Amino acid sequence: MATTAFNVGAVLGPFAAGPLVDRTDRPATALWCSAAFTAAAVGVVLVGHRRRATSEAGQVRAETR
């Protein structure tokens, strides 16, 4: 899964940043685009972590510790 996620990111990054840099004529736009993707990825991880912690299995694991 990690390799697949890495490859998807390697495709989506230039696919999204290329047109933005083209339209704005500012290469720094690519950095902002990557920052937005990074923030989205962190959000997905946090939501997944929260769901795992609040599931029944997570509660059982927490009780056994």
PDB file of N, CA, C and O in Angstrom, chain B, residues numbered from 101:
ATOM      1  N   MET B 101       0.813  -1.190   0.000  1.00  0.00           N
ATOM      2  CA  MET B 101       0.000   0.000   0.000  1.00  0.00           C
ATOM      3  C   MET B 101       0.862   1.262   0.000  1.00  0.00           C
ATOM      4  O   MET B 101       0.517   2.246  -0.655  1.00  0.00           O
ATOM      5  N   ALA B 102       1.968   1.243   0.720  1.00  0.00           N
ATOM      6  CA  ALA B 102       2.808   2.433   0.797  1.00  0.00           C
ATOM      7  C   ALA B 102       3.402   2.768  -0.570  1.00  0.00           C
ATOM      8  O   ALA B 102       3.486   3.936  -0.949  1.00  0.00           O
ATOM      9  N   THR B 103       3.809   1.742  -1.299  1.00  0.00           N
ATOM     10  CA  THR B 103       4.379   1.977  -2.631  1.00  0.00           C
ATOM     11  C   THR B 103       3.319   2.536  -3.565  1.00  0.00           C
ATOM     12  O   THR B 103       3.601   3.433  -4.361  1.00  0.00           O
ATOM     13  N   THR B 104       2.121   2.022  -3.476  1.00  0.00           N
ATOM     14  CA  THR B 104       1.039   2.518  -4.310  1.00  0.00           C
ATOM     15  C   THR B 104       0.732   3.977  -3.983  1.00  0.00           C
ATOM     16  O   THR B 104       0.552   4.794  -4.886  1.00  0.00           O
ATOM     17  N   ALA B 105       0.673   4.300  -2.710  1.00  0.00           N
ATOM     18  CA  ALA B 105       0.409   5.684  -2.304  1.00  0.00           C
ATOM     19  C   ALA B 105       1.524   6.607  -2.789  1.00  0.00           C
ATOM     20  O   ALA B 105       1.261   7.724  -3.235  1.00  0.00           O
ATOM     21  N   PHE B 106       2.762   6.141  -2.702  1.00  0.00           N
ATOM     22  CA  PHE B 106       3.891   6.935  -3.174  1.00  0.00           C
ATOM     23  C   PHE B 106       3.778   7.195  -4.674  1.00  0.00           C
ATOM     24  O   PHE B 106       4.004   8.316  -5.131  1.00  0.00           O
ATOM     25  N   ASN B 107       3.432   6.170  -5.432  1.00  0.00           N
ATOM     26  CA  ASN B 107       3.309   6.326  -6.887  1.00  0.00           C
ATOM     27  C   ASN B 107       2.139   7.220  -7.264  1.00  0.00           C
ATOM     28  O   ASN B 107       2.243   8.008  -8.205  1.00  0.00           O
ATOM     29  N   VAL B 108       1.041   7.110  -6.554  1.00  0.00           N
ATOM     30  CA  VAL B 108      -0.108   7.988  -6.822  1.00  0.00           C
ATOM     31  C   VAL B 108       0.283   9.438  -6.551  1.00  0.00           C
ATOM     32  O   VAL B 108      -0.069  10.331  -7.322  1.00  0.00           O
ATOM     33  N   GLY B 109       0.999   9.673  -5.474  1.00  0.00           N
ATOM     34  CA  GLY B 109       1.456  11.024  -5.171  1.00  0.00           C
ATOM     35  C   GLY B 109       2.432  11.552  -6.208  1.00  0.00           C
ATOM     36  O   GLY B 109       2.422  12.739  -6.537  1.00  0.00           O
ATOM     37  N   ALA B 110       3.279  10.660  -6.724  1.00  0.00           N
ATOM     38  CA  ALA B 110       4.241  11.071  -7.745  1.00  0.00           C
ATOM     39  C   ALA B 110       3.553  11.457  -9.049  1.00  0.00           C
ATOM     40  O   ALA B 110       4.103  12.227  -9.836  1.00  0.00           O
ATOM     41  N   VAL B 111       2.367  10.932  -9.280  1.00  0.00           N
ATOM     42  CA  VAL B 111       1.609  11.278 -10.487  1.00  0.00           C
ATOM     43  C   VAL B 111       0.732  12.513 -10.242  1.00  0.00           C
ATOM     44  O   VAL B 111       0.689  13.421 -11.072  1.00  0.00           O
ATOM     45  N   LEU B 112       0.039  12.542  -9.106  1.00  0.00           N
ATOM     46  CA  LEU B 112      -0.903  13.635  -8.847  1.00  0.00           C
ATOM     47  C   LEU B 112      -0.210  14.975  -8.582  1.00  0.00           C
ATOM     48  O   LEU B 112      -0.746  16.026  -8.934  1.00  0.00           O
ATOM     49  N   GLY B 113       0.958  14.946  -7.973  1.00  0.00           N
ATOM     50  CA  GLY B 113       1.671  16.183  -7.683  1.00  0.00           C
ATOM     51  C   GLY B 113       1.955  16.999  -8.931  1.00  0.00           C
ATOM     52  O   GLY B 113       1.501  18.139  -9.031  1.00  0.00           O
ATOM     53  N   PRO B 114       2.703  16.442  -9.896  1.00  0.00           N
ATOM     54  CA  PRO B 114       2.966  17.203 -11.120  1.00  0.00           C
ATOM     55  C   PRO B 114       1.705  17.474 -11.946  1.00  0.00           C
ATOM     56  O   PRO B 114       1.605  18.496 -12.625  1.00  0.00           O
ATOM     57  N   PHE B 115       0.750  16.548 -11.879  1.00  0.00           N
ATOM     58  CA  PHE B 115      -0.492  16.728 -12.631  1.00  0.00           C
ATOM     59  C   PHE B 115      -1.253  17.954 -12.131  1.00  0.00           C
ATOM     60  O   PHE B 115      -1.865  18.671 -12.923  1.00  0.00           O
ATOM     61  N   ALA B 116      -1.217  18.195 -10.826  1.00  0.00           N
ATOM     62  CA  ALA B 116      -1.915  19.348 -10.254  1.00  0.00           C
ATOM     63  C   ALA B 116      -1.053  20.614 -10.294  1.00  0.00           C
ATOM     64  O   ALA B 116      -1.552  21.698 -10.596  1.00  0.00           O
ATOM     65  N   ALA B 117       0.230  20.475  -9.992  1.00  0.00           N
ATOM     66  CA  ALA B 117       1.095  21.655  -9.893  1.00  0.00           C
ATOM     67  C   ALA B 117       1.461  22.218 -11.261  1.00  0.00           C
ATOM     68  O   ALA B 117       1.624  23.430 -11.403  1.00  0.00           O
ATOM     69  N   GLY B 118       1.592  21.371 -12.256  1.00  0.00           N
ATOM     70  CA  GLY B 118       1.980  21.838 -13.591  1.00  0.00           C
ATOM     71  C   GLY B 118       1.060  22.912 -14.147  1.00  0.00           C
ATOM     72  O   GLY B 118       1.529  23.991 -14.509  1.00  0.00           O
ATOM     73  N   PRO B 119      -0.229  22.646 -14.222  1.00  0.00           N
ATOM     74  CA  PRO B 119      -1.146  23.682 -14.725  1.00  0.00           C
ATOM     75  C   PRO B 119      -1.175  24.941 -13.859  1.00  0.00           C
ATOM     76  O   PRO B 119      -1.326  26.048 -14.376  1.00  0.00           O
ATOM     77  N   LEU B 120      -1.033  24.771 -12.545  1.00  0.00           N
ATOM     78  CA  LEU B 120      -1.021  25.951 -11.668  1.00  0.00           C
ATOM     79  C   LEU B 120       0.194  26.826 -11.937  1.00  0.00           C
ATOM     80  O   LEU B 120       0.077  28.050 -12.002  1.00  0.00           O
ATOM     81  N   VAL B 121       1.349  26.213 -12.091  1.00  0.00           N
ATOM     82  CA  VAL B 121       2.556  26.978 -12.386  1.00  0.00           C
ATOM     83  C   VAL B 121       2.442  27.616 -13.760  1.00  0.00           C
ATOM     84  O   VAL B 121       2.889  28.744 -13.966  1.00  0.00           O
ATOM     85  N   ASP B 122       1.844  26.898 -14.695  1.00  0.00           N
ATOM     86  CA  ASP B 122       1.635  27.434 -16.046  1.00  0.00           C
ATOM     87  C   ASP B 122       0.762  28.686 -16.025  1.00  0.00           C
ATOM     88  O   ASP B 122       1.062  29.668 -16.703  1.00  0.00           O
ATOM     89  N   ARG B 123      -0.310  28.648 -15.252  1.00  0.00           N
ATOM     90  CA  ARG B 123      -1.247  29.772 -15.216  1.00  0.00           C
ATOM     91  C   ARG B 123      -0.708  30.971 -14.450  1.00  0.00           C
ATOM     92  O   ARG B 123      -0.983  32.117 -14.806  1.00  0.00           O
ATOM     93  N   THR B 124       0.058  30.708 -13.401  1.00  0.00           N
ATOM     94  CA  THR B 124       0.525  31.815 -12.574  1.00  0.00           C
ATOM     95  C   THR B 124       1.902  32.324 -12.970  1.00  0.00           C
ATOM     96  O   THR B 124       2.285  33.425 -12.575  1.00  0.00           O
ATOM     97  N   ASP B 125       2.643  31.555 -13.733  1.00  0.00           N
ATOM     98  CA  ASP B 125       4.024  31.890 -14.115  1.00  0.00           C
ATOM     99  C   ASP B 125       4.919  32.095 -12.899  1.00  0.00           C
ATOM    100  O   ASP B 125       5.880  32.861 -12.955  1.00  0.00           O
ATOM    101  N   ARG B 126       4.612  31.426 -11.825  1.00  0.00           N
ATOM    102  CA  ARG B 126       5.428  31.498 -10.605  1.00  0.00           C
ATOM    103  C   ARG B 126       5.770  30.075 -10.162  1.00  0.00           C
ATOM    104  O   ARG B 126       4.876  29.329  -9.762  1.00  0.00           O
ATOM    105  N   PRO B 127       7.027  29.688 -10.223  1.00  0.00           N
ATOM    106  CA  PRO B 127       7.415  28.334  -9.806  1.00  0.00           C
ATOM    107  C   PRO B 127       7.114  28.033  -8.337  1.00  0.00           C
ATOM    108  O   PRO B 127       6.933  26.871  -7.972  1.00  0.00           O
ATOM    109  N   ALA B 128       7.057  29.061  -7.495  1.00  0.00           N
ATOM    110  CA  ALA B 128       6.771  28.838  -6.077  1.00  0.00           C
ATOM    111  C   ALA B 128       5.362  28.282  -5.862  1.00  0.00           C
ATOM    112  O   ALA B 128       5.062  27.746  -4.794  1.00  0.00           O
ATOM    113  N   THR B 129       4.511  28.405  -6.856  1.00  0.00           N
ATOM    114  CA  THR B 129       3.157  27.860  -6.754  1.00  0.00           C
ATOM    115  C   THR B 129       3.200  26.348  -6.542  1.00  0.00           C
ATOM    116  O   THR B 129       2.331  25.790  -5.872  1.00  0.00           O
ATOM    117  N   ALA B 130       4.196  25.691  -7.105  1.00  0.00           N
ATOM    118  CA  ALA B 130       4.341  24.243  -6.921  1.00  0.00           C
ATOM    119  C   ALA B 130       4.562  23.903  -5.448  1.00  0.00           C
ATOM    120  O   ALA B 130       4.086  22.874  -4.968  1.00  0.00           O
ATOM    121  N   LEU B 131       5.277  24.760  -4.737  1.00  0.00           N
ATOM    122  CA  LEU B 131       5.493  24.521  -3.308  1.00  0.00           C
ATOM    123  C   LEU B 131       4.186  24.632  -2.525  1.00  0.00           C
ATOM    124  O   LEU B 131       3.931  23.840  -1.618  1.00  0.00           O
ATOM    125  N   TRP B 132       3.362  25.619  -2.881  1.00  0.00           N
ATOM    126  CA  TRP B 132       2.072  25.761  -2.210  1.00  0.00           C
ATOM    127  C   TRP B 132       1.160  24.586  -2.521  1.00  0.00           C
ATOM    128  O   TRP B 132       0.398  24.133  -1.667  1.00  0.00           O
ATOM    129  N   CYS B 133       1.244  24.103  -3.737  1.00  0.00           N
ATOM    130  CA  CYS B 133       0.443  22.939  -4.119  1.00  0.00           C
ATOM    131  C   CYS B 133       0.872  21.715  -3.303  1.00  0.00           C
ATOM    132  O   CYS B 133       0.030  20.958  -2.821  1.00  0.00           O
ATOM    133  N   SER B 134       2.174  21.530  -3.155  1.00  0.00           N
ATOM    134  CA  SER B 134       2.661  20.392  -2.365  1.00  0.00           C
ATOM    135  C   SER B 134       2.300  20.552  -0.895  1.00  0.00           C
ATOM    136  O   SER B 134       2.027  19.563  -0.214  1.00  0.00           O
ATOM    137  N   ALA B 135       2.295  21.777  -0.402  1.00  0.00           N
ATOM    138  CA  ALA B 135       1.884  22.013   0.987  1.00  0.00           C
ATOM    139  C   ALA B 135       0.410  21.655   1.184  1.00  0.00           C
ATOM    140  O   ALA B 135       0.036  21.103   2.219  1.00  0.00           O
ATOM    141  N   ALA B 136      -0.414  21.968   0.201  1.00  0.00           N
ATOM    142  CA  ALA B 136      -1.836  21.625   0.288  1.00  0.00           C
ATOM    143  C   ALA B 136      -2.037  20.111   0.287  1.00  0.00           C
ATOM    144  O   ALA B 136      -2.841  19.587   1.058  1.00  0.00           O
ATOM    145  N   PHE B 137      -1.305  19.411  -0.582  1.00  0.00           N
ATOM    146  CA  PHE B 137      -1.399  17.947  -0.614  1.00  0.00           C
ATOM    147  C   PHE B 137      -0.893  17.339   0.692  1.00  0.00           C
ATOM    148  O   PHE B 137      -1.459  16.358   1.176  1.00  0.00           O
ATOM    149  N   THR B 138       0.156  17.906   1.262  1.00  0.00           N
ATOM    150  CA  THR B 138       0.679  17.407   2.529  1.00  0.00           C
ATOM    151  C   THR B 138      -0.333  17.605   3.647  1.00  0.00           C
ATOM    152  O   THR B 138      -0.536  16.713   4.470  1.00  0.00           O
ATOM    153  N   ALA B 139      -0.965  18.765   3.679  1.00  0.00           N
ATOM    154  CA  ALA B 139      -1.986  19.026   4.688  1.00  0.00           C
ATOM    155  C   ALA B 139      -3.169  18.066   4.540  1.00  0.00           C
ATOM    156  O   ALA B 139      -3.722  17.597   5.535  1.00  0.00           O
ATOM    157  N   ALA B 140      -3.547  17.781   3.314  1.00  0.00           N
ATOM    158  CA  ALA B 140      -4.633  16.830   3.076  1.00  0.00           C
ATOM    159  C   ALA B 140      -4.242  15.432   3.551  1.00  0.00           C
ATOM    160  O   ALA B 140      -5.056  14.730   4.151  1.00  0.00           O
ATOM    161  N   ALA B 141      -3.008  15.030   3.289  1.00  0.00           N
ATOM    162  CA  ALA B 141      -2.542  13.716   3.726  1.00  0.00           C
ATOM    163  C   ALA B 141      -2.518  13.611   5.245  1.00  0.00           C
ATOM    164  O   ALA B 141      -2.901  12.584   5.805  1.00  0.00           O
ATOM    165  N   VAL B 142      -2.073  14.662   5.906  1.00  0.00           N
ATOM    166  CA  VAL B 142      -2.069  14.664   7.373  1.00  0.00           C
ATOM    167  C   VAL B 142      -3.500  14.561   7.893  1.00  0.00           C
ATOM    168  O   VAL B 142      -3.754  13.853   8.868  1.00  0.00           O
ATOM    169  N   GLY B 143      -4.424  15.253   7.258  1.00  0.00           N
ATOM    170  CA  GLY B 143      -5.830  15.160   7.656  1.00  0.00           C
ATOM    171  C   GLY B 143      -6.383  13.759   7.515  1.00  0.00           C
ATOM    172  O   GLY B 143      -7.113  13.288   8.388  1.00  0.00           O
ATOM    173  N   VAL B 144      -6.046  13.089   6.428  1.00  0.00           N
ATOM    174  CA  VAL B 144      -6.506  11.712   6.216  1.00  0.00           C
ATOM    175  C   VAL B 144      -5.941  10.794   7.296  1.00  0.00           C
ATOM    176  O   VAL B 144      -6.654   9.942   7.826  1.00  0.00           O
ATOM    177  N   VAL B 145      -4.672  10.967   7.618  1.00  0.00           N
ATOM    178  CA  VAL B 145      -4.048  10.137   8.653  1.00  0.00           C
ATOM    179  C   VAL B 145      -4.707  10.375  10.003  1.00  0.00           C
ATOM    180  O   VAL B 145      -4.973   9.424  10.738  1.00  0.00           O
ATOM    181  N   LEU B 146      -4.971  11.630  10.334  1.00  0.00           N
ATOM    182  CA  LEU B 146      -5.594  11.935  11.623  1.00  0.00           C
ATOM    183  C   LEU B 146      -7.010  11.379  11.719  1.00  0.00           C
ATOM    184  O   LEU B 146      -7.406  10.857  12.761  1.00  0.00           O
ATOM    185  N   VAL B 147      -7.767  11.489  10.643  1.00  0.00           N
ATOM    186  CA  VAL B 147      -9.133  10.943  10.645  1.00  0.00           C
ATOM    187  C   VAL B 147      -9.088   9.427  10.770  1.00  0.00           C
ATOM    188  O   VAL B 147      -9.876   8.845  11.515  1.00  0.00           O
ATOM    189  N   GLY B 148      -8.180   8.786  10.055  1.00  0.00           N
ATOM    190  CA  GLY B 148      -8.044   7.333  10.157  1.00  0.00           C
ATOM    191  C   GLY B 148      -7.624   6.895  11.544  1.00  0.00           C
ATOM    192  O   GLY B 148      -8.117   5.895  12.065  1.00  0.00           O
ATOM    193  N   HIS B 149      -6.719   7.641  12.137  1.00  0.00           N
ATOM    194  CA  HIS B 149      -6.272   7.307  13.497  1.00  0.00           C
ATOM    195  C   HIS B 149      -7.415   7.469  14.491  1.00  0.00           C
ATOM    196  O   HIS B 149      -7.580   6.644  15.389  1.00  0.00           O
ATOM    197  N   ARG B 150      -8.195   8.520  14.335  1.00  0.00           N
ATOM    198  CA  ARG B 150      -9.316   8.760  15.248  1.00  0.00           C
ATOM    199  C   ARG B 150     -10.370   7.667  15.105  1.00  0.00           C
ATOM    200  O   ARG B 150     -10.920   7.199  16.102  1.00  0.00           O
ATOM    201  N   ARG B 151     -10.650   7.261  13.871  1.00  0.00           N
ATOM    202  CA  ARG B 151     -11.646   6.203  13.664  1.00  0.00           C
ATOM    203  C   ARG B 151     -11.169   4.887  14.262  1.00  0.00           C
ATOM    204  O   ARG B 151     -11.954   4.146  14.854  1.00  0.00           O
ATOM    205  N   ARG B 152      -9.884   4.600  14.106  1.00  0.00           N
ATOM    206  CA  ARG B 152      -9.345   3.350  14.639  1.00  0.00           C
ATOM    207  C   ARG B 152      -9.398   3.363  16.163  1.00  0.00           C
ATOM    208  O   ARG B 152      -9.669   2.334  16.782  1.00  0.00           O
ATOM    209  N   ALA B 153      -9.143   4.507  16.766  1.00  0.00           N
ATOM    210  CA  ALA B 153      -9.130   4.602  18.226  1.00  0.00           C
ATOM    211  C   ALA B 153     -10.528   4.508  18.808  1.00  0.00           C
ATOM    212  O   ALA B 153     -10.689   4.067  19.946  1.00  0.00           O
ATOM    213  N   THR B 154     -11.543   4.913  18.056  1.00  0.00           N
ATOM    214  CA  THR B 154     -12.903   4.901  18.593  1.00  0.00           C
ATOM    215  C   THR B 154     -13.692   3.665  18.177  1.00  0.00           C
ATOM    216  O   THR B 154     -14.852   3.523  18.564  1.00  0.00           O
ATOM    217  N   SER B 155     -13.096   2.775  17.407  1.00  0.00           N
ATOM    218  CA  SER B 155     -13.807   1.560  17.024  1.00  0.00           C
ATOM    219  C   SER B 155     -13.872   0.611  18.214  1.00  0.00           C
ATOM    220  O   SER B 155     -13.154   0.794  19.197  1.00  0.00           O
ATOM    221  N   GLU B 156     -14.725  -0.395  18.131  1.00  0.00           N
ATOM    222  CA  GLU B 156     -14.861  -1.346  19.231  1.00  0.00           C
ATOM    223  C   GLU B 156     -13.558  -2.082  19.473  1.00  0.00           C
ATOM    224  O   GLU B 156     -13.171  -2.299  20.621  1.00  0.00           O
ATOM    225  N   ALA B 157     -12.880  -2.467  18.411  1.00  0.00           N
ATOM    226  CA  ALA B 157     -11.612  -3.172  18.572  1.00  0.00           C
ATOM    227  C   ALA B 157     -10.590  -2.281  19.259  1.00  0.00           C
ATOM    228  O   ALA B 157      -9.814  -2.757  20.088  1.00  0.00           O
ATOM    229  N   GLY B 158     -10.578  -1.011  18.931  1.00  0.00           N
ATOM    230  CA  GLY B 158      -9.665  -0.078  19.571  1.00  0.00           C
ATOM    231  C   GLY B 158      -9.976   0.079  21.050  1.00  0.00           C
ATOM    232  O   GLY B 158      -9.067   0.202  21.871  1.00  0.00           O
ATOM    233  N   GLN B 159     -11.253   0.076  21.390  1.00  0.00           N
ATOM    234  CA  GLN B 159     -11.631   0.196  22.785  1.00  0.00           C
ATOM    235  C   GLN B 159     -11.244  -1.047  23.568  1.00  0.00           C
ATOM    236  O   GLN B 159     -10.811  -0.953  24.717  1.00  0.00           O
ATOM    237  N   VAL B 160     -11.401  -2.218  22.945  1.00  0.00           N
ATOM    238  CA  VAL B 160     -11.025  -3.458  23.614  1.00  0.00           C
ATOM    239  C   VAL B 160      -9.528  -3.486  23.839  1.00  0.00           C
ATOM    240  O   VAL B 160      -9.060  -3.872  24.911  1.00  0.00           O
ATOM    241  N   ARG B 161      -8.762  -3.069  22.807  1.00  0.00           N
ATOM    242  CA  ARG B 161      -7.310  -3.032  22.945  1.00  0.00           C
ATOM    243  C   ARG B 161      -6.896  -2.069  24.054  1.00  0.00           C
ATOM    244  O   ARG B 161      -5.971  -2.357  24.814  1.00  0.00           O
ATOM    245  N   ALA B 162      -7.566  -0.946  24.146  1.00  0.00           N
ATOM    246  CA  ALA B 162      -7.235   0.038  25.170  1.00  0.00           C
ATOM    247  C   ALA B 162      -7.542  -0.498  26.577  1.00  0.00           C
ATOM    248  O   ALA B 162      -6.818  -0.207  27.529  1.00  0.00           O
ATOM    249  N   GLU B 163      -8.617  -1.281  26.697  1.00  0.00           N
ATOM    250  CA  GLU B 163      -8.988  -1.822  27.998  1.00  0.00           C
ATOM    251  C   GLU B 163      -8.013  -2.894  28.458  1.00  0.00           C
ATOM    252  O   GLU B 163      -7.803  -3.054  29.660  1.00  0.00           O
ATOM    253  N   THR B 164      -7.415  -3.626  27.535  1.00  0.00           N
ATOM    254  CA  THR B 164      -6.503  -4.703  27.914  1.00  0.00           C
ATOM    255  C   THR B 164      -5.116  -4.188  28.255  1.00  0.00           C
ATOM    256  O   THR B 164      -4.298  -4.938  28.787  1.00  0.00           O
ATOM    257  N   ARG B 165      -4.838  -2.951  27.969  1.00  0.00           N
ATOM    258  CA  ARG B 165      -3.502  -2.408  28.290  1.00  0.00           C
ATOM    259  C   ARG B 165      -3.397  -2.049  29.689  1.00  0.00           C
ATOM    260  O   ARG B 165      -2.348  -1.579  30.128  1.00  0.00           O
TER     261      ARG B 165
END
